[in-house]
Amino acid sequence: MAANPTPQPWPVLAFEDMKDTLTTVQLWAQIIGKIRLVKTPWINHSWHVTLYVYARGLTTGSIPYDGGNFQLDMDFIAHELIITASTGYERRLKLYPRTVADFYKELFEKLDEMGIKVAIYAKPNELDPAIPFALDEVHKTYDARQMNLYWQALVRINGVFTKFRAEFTGKCSPVHLFWGAFDLVVTRFSGREAPLHLGGAPNMPLRVMQEAYSHEVSSAGFWGGSEAFPHPAFYSYCYPTPADFGEQVIEPPEAFYSNEMGEFFLLYENVQRAGDPEDMLLQFLRSTYIAAAKTGNWDDKLCCDLTGFEK
């Protein structure tokens, strides 16, 4: 049977339905990301630690190792973690309601079977409390349907973020997922150095935060929400933050500025329900960047017009 090429609607996401699954998967992703971290040369702003959206879930991409490479893929269709290596070896772990400790133990057993020796800092970052992975019997929820829906949303968002990224000629990050806060992010840079960052994320070394924000940024992302803010949402902020950044008029009208957070927000549900979700999200990304560039005196030549190139 031929595959149906018809674009599917953006999925409905409900924080209460997916929150426990996202917490567990975030912790699994931290373990995977830390493996990439210790096996990959440092890339500025911690770009070497991130995960990427791929056709079946989230992936580390290729990780260099002993003259070859290996890769870890979280498959949210078949619901398994796949470890593949350039040696031809492969191992699989099932994703199901299981503790972080159980996942951690089996993953490192599989890596050992493949001859891949890895030692990580085996506690979470940017989370409080930071229960050591080997001892975490608390987090064990995995709703396959909810995780698949969340990944489907990431696929659509990744496409819009990639289009937005292509409009910038200056230094710009990949579209990637940081497992610390479990958010999908794309970041633009003005090219100028920034004031020394004061840090503030729980269980995160200050030197890492300061290197991440060593230069002026305009950053946008998607985040699944929290108990304090129980809504999947898009955000956009800049560092340093000009005093009049939050006073700028942005699109769409549903977007708003949080003085507490110092960021603009647009709820995912507004985008999901829109007649043209991609256009609404692009409005938000473009207008919040303009707000950052205008108030921060960025070079207006950093954006480019690619009209006609797509043909």
RAGILIN-V888583 format. One record per residue. RES is the residue in three letters. PHI is phi in degrees with one decimal (NA if undefined). PSI is psi as a letter, one per 40 degrees, with the letter a starting at -180 (none if undefined). OMEGA is omega in radians with two decimals (none if undefined). Layout:
res=RES phi=PHI psi=PSI omega=OMEGA
res=RES phi=PHI psi=PSI omega=OMEGA
//
This chain:
res=MET phi=NA psi=h omega=3.14
res=ALA phi=-70.3 psi=i omega=3.11
res=ALA phi=-69.3 psi=i omega=3.12
res=ASN phi=-83.1 psi=h omega=-3.09
res=PRO phi=-83.3 psi=e omega=-3.08
res=THR phi=-64.9 psi=h omega=3.12
res=PRO phi=-58.8 psi=h omega=3.13
res=GLN phi=-89.9 psi=i omega=3.11
res=PRO phi=-66.2 psi=i omega=3.08
res=TRP phi=-64.6 psi=h omega=-3.06
res=PRO phi=-70.7 psi=i omega=3.02
res=VAL phi=-78.4 psi=h omega=3.11
res=LEU phi=-119.0 psi=h omega=3.10
res=ALA phi=-121.6 psi=h omega=-3.06
res=PHE phi=-55.8 psi=d omega=-3.09
res=GLU phi=-61.6 psi=d omega=-3.11
res=ASP phi=-76.8 psi=d omega=-2.99
res=MET phi=-115.3 psi=e omega=-2.97
res=LYS phi=-59.8 psi=d omega=-3.09
res=ASP phi=-70.1 psi=d omega=3.07
res=THR phi=-64.0 psi=d omega=-3.14
res=LEU phi=-62.9 psi=d omega=3.12
res=THR phi=-63.2 psi=d omega=3.13
res=THR phi=-63.9 psi=d omega=-3.11
res=VAL phi=-66.2 psi=d omega=3.07
res=GLN phi=-59.9 psi=d omega=3.12
res=LEU phi=-67.9 psi=d omega=3.04
res=TRP phi=-59.7 psi=d omega=-3.12
res=ALA phi=-65.4 psi=d omega=3.09
res=GLN phi=-63.0 psi=d omega=3.11
res=ILE phi=-60.8 psi=d omega=-3.14
res=ILE phi=-63.5 psi=d omega=-3.14
res=GLY phi=-63.6 psi=d omega=3.13
res=LYS phi=-68.5 psi=d omega=3.04
res=ILE phi=-64.2 psi=d omega=3.09
res=ARG phi=-62.5 psi=d omega=-3.10
res=LEU phi=-56.5 psi=d omega=-3.02
res=VAL phi=-78.8 psi=e omega=-3.10
res=LYS phi=-103.9 psi=e omega=-3.07
res=THR phi=-120.0 psi=h omega=3.08
res=PRO phi=-56.2 psi=i omega=-3.11
res=TRP phi=-62.1 psi=h omega=3.03
res=ILE phi=-116.2 psi=h omega=-3.04
res=ASN phi=-49.9 psi=i omega=3.12
res=HIS phi=64.3 psi=f omega=3.10
res=SER phi=62.7 psi=f omega=3.13
res=TRP phi=-69.0 psi=e omega=-3.11
res=HIS phi=-83.1 psi=e omega=-3.05
res=VAL phi=-103.5 psi=e omega=-2.90
res=THR phi=-80.0 psi=i omega=3.02
res=LEU phi=-109.7 psi=i omega=-3.11
res=TYR phi=-130.3 psi=i omega=3.03
res=VAL phi=-74.0 psi=h omega=3.04
res=TYR phi=-132.3 psi=a omega=-2.92
res=ALA phi=-65.9 psi=e omega=3.13
res=ARG phi=-130.4 psi=e omega=-3.11
res=GLY phi=165.1 psi=b omega=3.11
res=LEU phi=-122.9 psi=i omega=-3.09
res=THR phi=-136.9 psi=i omega=2.98
res=THR phi=-79.1 psi=e omega=-2.89
res=GLY phi=70.6 psi=a omega=-3.07
res=SER phi=-69.6 psi=h omega=3.11
res=ILE phi=-112.9 psi=h omega=-3.12
res=PRO phi=-66.4 psi=i omega=3.14
res=TYR phi=-163.2 psi=h omega=3.02
res=ASP phi=45.6 psi=f omega=3.08
res=GLY phi=79.7 psi=e omega=3.10
res=GLY phi=-140.7 psi=a omega=3.07
res=ASN phi=-155.9 psi=i omega=3.00
res=PHE phi=-138.2 psi=i omega=-3.01
res=GLN phi=-150.4 psi=i omega=3.07
res=LEU phi=-120.1 psi=h omega=-3.12
res=ASP phi=-120.7 psi=h omega=3.01
res=MET phi=-93.0 psi=h omega=-3.06
res=ASP phi=-94.7 psi=h omega=-3.11
res=PHE phi=-98.3 psi=e omega=2.96
res=ILE phi=-102.5 psi=d omega=3.08
res=ALA phi=-85.9 psi=e omega=3.11
res=HIS phi=58.8 psi=g omega=3.09
res=GLU phi=-154.2 psi=i omega=3.00
res=LEU phi=-99.3 psi=h omega=-3.09
res=ILE phi=-112.0 psi=h omega=3.07
res=ILE phi=-109.1 psi=h omega=3.12
res=THR phi=-123.5 psi=i omega=-3.13
res=ALA phi=-134.0 psi=i omega=3.13
res=SER phi=-68.3 psi=e omega=3.05
res=THR phi=-74.9 psi=e omega=-3.08
res=GLY phi=100.4 psi=e omega=3.12
res=TYR phi=-75.1 psi=i omega=3.10
res=GLU phi=-148.5 psi=i omega=3.04
res=ARG phi=-137.0 psi=i omega=-3.13
res=ARG phi=-131.8 psi=i omega=3.05
res=LEU phi=-121.9 psi=h omega=3.11
res=LYS phi=-76.5 psi=h omega=3.02
res=LEU phi=-98.7 psi=h omega=-3.11
res=TYR phi=-156.7 psi=i omega=3.13
res=PRO phi=-61.6 psi=g omega=-3.10
res=ARG phi=-144.7 psi=i omega=-3.09
res=THR phi=-70.3 psi=i omega=3.05
res=VAL phi=-60.6 psi=d omega=3.14
res=ALA phi=-61.2 psi=d omega=-3.14
res=ASP phi=-66.9 psi=d omega=3.10
res=PHE phi=-61.3 psi=d omega=-3.13
res=TYR phi=-59.7 psi=d omega=-3.11
res=LYS phi=-62.9 psi=d omega=-3.09
res=GLU phi=-68.2 psi=d omega=3.13
res=LEU phi=-59.1 psi=d omega=-3.11
res=PHE phi=-73.6 psi=d omega=3.00
res=GLU phi=-64.6 psi=d omega=3.14
res=LYS phi=-65.8 psi=d omega=3.12
res=LEU phi=-61.7 psi=d omega=3.13
res=ASP phi=-64.1 psi=d omega=3.09
res=GLU phi=-60.3 psi=d omega=-3.12
res=MET phi=-86.6 psi=e omega=-3.13
res=GLY phi=78.2 psi=e omega=-3.14
res=ILE phi=-101.6 psi=h omega=-3.12
res=LYS phi=-94.7 psi=h omega=-3.09
res=VAL phi=-138.0 psi=h omega=3.01
res=ALA phi=-128.5 psi=h omega=-3.09
res=ILE phi=-118.3 psi=i omega=2.94
res=TYR phi=-75.0 psi=h omega=-2.87
res=ALA phi=-91.1 psi=f omega=3.01
res=LYS phi=-136.5 psi=i omega=-3.13
res=PRO phi=-67.3 psi=i omega=2.97
res=ASN phi=-111.8 psi=i omega=3.10
res=GLU phi=62.7 psi=e omega=3.09
res=LEU phi=-130.2 psi=i omega=3.11
res=ASP phi=-142.9 psi=h omega=0.12
res=PRO phi=-77.1 psi=i omega=3.13
res=ALA phi=-103.9 psi=g omega=-3.13
res=ILE phi=-74.4 psi=h omega=3.08
res=PRO phi=-53.4 psi=h omega=-3.07
res=PHE phi=-55.2 psi=d omega=-3.08
res=ALA phi=-68.0 psi=e omega=-3.10
res=LEU phi=-111.2 psi=e omega=-3.04
res=ASP phi=-81.2 psi=g omega=3.05
res=GLU phi=-100.3 psi=e omega=-3.06
res=VAL phi=-84.4 psi=d omega=-3.04
res=HIS phi=-90.4 psi=h omega=-3.02
res=LYS phi=-153.3 psi=e omega=-3.12
res=THR phi=-90.5 psi=h omega=3.02
res=TYR phi=-147.2 psi=h omega=3.06
res=ASP phi=-98.7 psi=h omega=-3.04
res=ALA phi=-58.8 psi=d omega=-3.12
res=ARG phi=-65.8 psi=d omega=-3.13
res=GLN phi=-64.2 psi=d omega=3.14
res=MET phi=-69.2 psi=d omega=3.09
res=ASN phi=-64.6 psi=d omega=3.11
res=LEU phi=-62.9 psi=d omega=-3.14
res=TYR phi=-63.4 psi=d omega=3.10
res=TRP phi=-63.9 psi=d omega=3.10
res=GLN phi=-58.6 psi=d omega=3.07
res=ALA phi=-63.6 psi=d omega=3.12
res=LEU phi=-59.7 psi=d omega=3.12
res=VAL phi=-59.8 psi=d omega=-3.12
res=ARG phi=-69.0 psi=d omega=3.13
res=ILE phi=-65.0 psi=d omega=3.12
res=ASN phi=-56.5 psi=d omega=3.13
res=GLY phi=-64.1 psi=d omega=3.13
res=VAL phi=-69.3 psi=d omega=3.11
res=PHE phi=-60.6 psi=d omega=3.14
res=THR phi=-65.2 psi=d omega=3.09
res=LYS phi=-63.4 psi=d omega=3.11
res=PHE phi=-62.0 psi=d omega=3.14
res=ARG phi=-59.9 psi=d omega=-3.08
res=ALA phi=-67.5 psi=e omega=-3.10
res=GLU phi=-84.5 psi=e omega=-3.01
res=PHE phi=-118.1 psi=h omega=-3.12
res=THR phi=-99.9 psi=e omega=3.11
res=GLY phi=-82.9 psi=a omega=3.09
res=LYS phi=-65.9 psi=h omega=-3.10
res=CYS phi=-146.0 psi=i omega=3.12
res=SER phi=-70.7 psi=i omega=2.88
res=PRO phi=-64.4 psi=i omega=2.90
res=VAL phi=-83.5 psi=h omega=-3.01
res=HIS phi=-146.3 psi=i omega=-3.10
res=LEU phi=-108.0 psi=h omega=3.05
res=PHE phi=-87.8 psi=h omega=-3.06
res=TRP phi=-77.2 psi=e omega=3.09
res=GLY phi=-59.8 psi=d omega=3.09
res=ALA phi=-104.8 psi=e omega=-3.13
res=PHE phi=57.8 psi=f omega=3.13
res=ASP phi=-123.3 psi=i omega=3.09
res=LEU phi=-88.4 psi=h omega=-2.90
res=VAL phi=-137.0 psi=i omega=2.89
res=VAL phi=-137.0 psi=h omega=-3.00
res=THR phi=-128.9 psi=h omega=3.07
res=ARG phi=-103.4 psi=i omega=-3.10
res=PHE phi=-123.4 psi=h omega=3.12
res=SER phi=-76.3 psi=d omega=-3.05
res=GLY phi=100.1 psi=e omega=3.13
res=ARG phi=-103.4 psi=i omega=3.06
res=GLU phi=-69.0 psi=i omega=-3.11
res=ALA phi=-111.9 psi=i omega=3.03
res=PRO phi=-60.2 psi=i omega=-3.13
res=LEU phi=-60.0 psi=h omega=-3.11
res=HIS phi=-73.4 psi=i omega=-3.09
res=LEU phi=-91.5 psi=e omega=3.14
res=GLY phi=75.9 psi=a omega=3.11
res=GLY phi=131.8 psi=e omega=3.11
res=ALA phi=-73.6 psi=h omega=-3.13
res=PRO phi=-65.5 psi=i omega=3.08
res=ASN phi=51.3 psi=f omega=3.10
res=MET phi=-134.7 psi=h omega=-3.13
res=PRO phi=-56.7 psi=h omega=-3.12
res=LEU phi=-58.7 psi=d omega=-3.09
res=ARG phi=-62.3 psi=d omega=3.12
res=VAL phi=-69.7 psi=d omega=3.11
res=MET phi=-62.7 psi=d omega=-3.10
res=GLN phi=-69.4 psi=d omega=3.08
res=GLU phi=-69.9 psi=d omega=3.14
res=ALA phi=-62.9 psi=d omega=-3.10
res=TYR phi=-111.7 psi=f omega=-3.13
res=SER phi=-71.6 psi=d omega=-3.14
res=HIS phi=-129.5 psi=i omega=-3.10
res=GLU phi=-61.1 psi=h omega=-3.11
res=VAL phi=-133.6 psi=i omega=2.86
res=SER phi=-125.3 psi=h omega=-2.98
res=SER phi=-123.6 psi=h omega=3.10
res=ALA phi=-129.8 psi=i omega=-3.12
res=GLY phi=-161.4 psi=a omega=3.09
res=PHE phi=-129.1 psi=h omega=-3.03
res=TRP phi=-140.6 psi=i omega=-3.03
res=GLY phi=-79.0 psi=e omega=3.12
res=GLY phi=101.3 psi=i omega=-3.13
res=SER phi=-150.2 psi=i omega=3.09
res=GLU phi=-60.8 psi=d omega=3.13
res=ALA phi=-75.0 psi=d omega=3.13
res=PHE phi=-139.1 psi=g omega=-2.97
res=PRO phi=-79.6 psi=f omega=-3.12
res=HIS phi=-144.3 psi=h omega=2.93
res=PRO phi=-58.2 psi=h omega=-3.02
res=ALA phi=-153.6 psi=i omega=2.97
res=PHE phi=-95.0 psi=i omega=3.12
res=TYR phi=-137.3 psi=i omega=3.06
res=SER phi=-153.1 psi=h omega=3.14
res=TYR phi=-144.4 psi=i omega=3.03
res=CYS phi=-136.9 psi=i omega=3.06
res=TYR phi=-136.2 psi=h omega=-0.09
res=PRO phi=-67.5 psi=i omega=-3.06
res=THR phi=-101.3 psi=h omega=3.10
res=PRO phi=-60.4 psi=i omega=-3.08
res=ALA phi=-59.5 psi=d omega=-3.08
res=ASP phi=-100.0 psi=e omega=3.14
res=PHE phi=-57.9 psi=d omega=-3.09
res=GLY phi=-72.1 psi=e omega=-3.14
res=GLU phi=-90.4 psi=e omega=-3.08
res=GLN phi=-73.6 psi=i omega=3.09
res=VAL phi=-83.4 psi=h omega=-3.13
res=ILE phi=-126.4 psi=i omega=3.10
res=GLU phi=-117.1 psi=i omega=-0.10
res=PRO phi=-78.1 psi=i omega=-3.12
res=PRO phi=-59.9 psi=d omega=-3.12
res=GLU phi=-71.2 psi=e omega=-3.14
res=ALA phi=-71.8 psi=i omega=-3.12
res=PHE phi=-149.2 psi=i omega=-3.14
res=TYR phi=-108.5 psi=h omega=3.08
res=SER phi=-103.1 psi=h omega=3.09
res=ASN phi=-65.6 psi=d omega=-3.14
res=GLU phi=-64.2 psi=d omega=-3.10
res=MET phi=-89.8 psi=d omega=-3.10
res=GLY phi=71.7 psi=f omega=-3.08
res=GLU phi=-140.4 psi=i omega=2.94
res=PHE phi=-88.4 psi=i omega=3.13
res=PHE phi=-132.3 psi=i omega=2.99
res=LEU phi=-140.7 psi=h omega=-3.09
res=LEU phi=-67.0 psi=h omega=3.10
res=TYR phi=-57.1 psi=d omega=-3.08
res=GLU phi=-63.0 psi=d omega=3.07
res=ASN phi=-65.9 psi=d omega=3.11
res=VAL phi=-69.0 psi=d omega=-3.10
res=GLN phi=-59.3 psi=d omega=-3.09
res=ARG phi=-88.0 psi=e omega=-3.08
res=ALA phi=-69.0 psi=i omega=3.08
res=GLY phi=-63.7 psi=d omega=3.09
res=ASP phi=-133.7 psi=g omega=-3.09
res=PRO phi=-56.5 psi=d omega=-3.12
res=GLU phi=-61.4 psi=d omega=-3.12
res=ASP phi=-64.8 psi=d omega=3.13
res=MET phi=-62.2 psi=d omega=-3.14
res=LEU phi=-66.2 psi=d omega=3.10
res=LEU phi=-63.1 psi=d omega=3.06
res=GLN phi=-56.3 psi=d omega=-3.12
res=PHE phi=-64.9 psi=d omega=-3.11
res=LEU phi=-62.7 psi=d omega=-3.08
res=ARG phi=-68.9 psi=d omega=-3.06
res=SER phi=-71.8 psi=d omega=3.10
res=THR phi=-73.1 psi=d omega=3.03
res=TYR phi=-64.3 psi=d omega=3.12
res=ILE phi=-59.2 psi=d omega=3.11
res=ALA phi=-60.8 psi=d omega=3.13
res=ALA phi=-67.9 psi=d omega=-3.10
res=ALA phi=-66.6 psi=d omega=-3.13
res=LYS phi=-67.1 psi=d omega=-3.09
res=THR phi=-75.7 psi=d omega=3.13
res=GLY phi=-97.5 psi=e omega=3.12
res=ASN phi=58.4 psi=f omega=3.07
res=TRP phi=-76.6 psi=i omega=3.09
res=ASP phi=-67.1 psi=h omega=-3.09
res=ASP phi=-71.7 psi=e omega=3.11
res=LYS phi=-85.0 psi=e omega=-3.11
res=LEU phi=-74.5 psi=e omega=3.06
res=CYS phi=-98.1 psi=i omega=-3.09
res=CYS phi=-130.3 psi=i omega=3.09
res=ASP phi=-102.1 psi=h omega=-3.10
res=LEU phi=-102.4 psi=e omega=-3.14
res=THR phi=-55.9 psi=h omega=3.11
res=GLY phi=97.5 psi=d omega=-3.11
res=PHE phi=-69.1 psi=d omega=-3.11
res=GLU phi=-65.5 psi=e omega=3.12
res=LYS phi=-94.3 psi=none omega=none
//
